[in-house]
């Protein structure tokens, strides 16, 4: 019961950026992972920047360069099926 989807997105001064981290730093993603309270195997970052994707991947996130690819990953890697 209860698949859980937590979404973090950057809209200016997010709590993570407020503590001096940005998406080029693995610590940014480690902080988001820890705050999300889900296993890293359930974490996905979608972003155009290869550097940001590398930072996310370095702490265990799945990464995607495009939202449509991310939907594919969610369907296949997370076994989430929509009714």
Buried (B, 14 or more C-beta within 10 A) or exposed (E): EEEEEEEBEEEEEBEBBEEEBEBEBBBBBBBBBEEBEEEBEBBBBBBEEEEBBEBBBEBBBBBBEEEEEBBEBBEEEBEEEEE
